[in-house]
């Protein structure tokens, strides 16, 4: 969002710095009765603004946009590293929980087998 705002600001500065030209047409009557038409074109820098200041402002805006982009990239990288670390820990925890469930199931199955053997022996008596 910040990049878009800064880019719009930079574009508006460039538009203001464009040159403005106006054309003036004058008609002058000579002493002999003939009419002379003179056309003059006047070129002005946009609204009398110093282009050096505009260029400096444009460079400042670009620098700030780059800095903001670098900060965003750094924050994104840091977040990615945290997510990766959390995902790795979660995977380890799930693996351990799976092993615990297998062990509990094996113990439970052995107890059931022992109980079945005892029951079978009791029934034989």
C-alpha positions, 0 to 999 in steps of 0.5 A: 500500500505504501509503495502505491501511495509513494508511486502516485506521489512520484508520478504527480511530481513528474506531471507537475515538472512537465514543460508548459508551452503557450503560443501567442499570435500578434497582428500588427498593421504596417504604415502602408496598410498591410498586416503582419502576423507574428507567432511567438511560442513561450516555453515554461517549466511547470508552474515555475518549479525548480527542476533540481528540487523535483529531481531531488524529491524524486530521488528521495521518494525512490530511496524511501520506496526502496527502504520500505520495500527492504523492510517489508522483505525483511519482515516477510523473511523473518515471518517465514523463518518463524513459520518454518520453525513452528512447522518443524516443531509441530511435525516432531510433536505429531511424530512423537504423539504417533509413537506414543499412540502406537506404544499405548495400543501395543500395551493395550493389545498385550493386556487384552491377550493376557486377559484372553489367555487367563480367561481361556485357562479359567474356562478350561478348569 
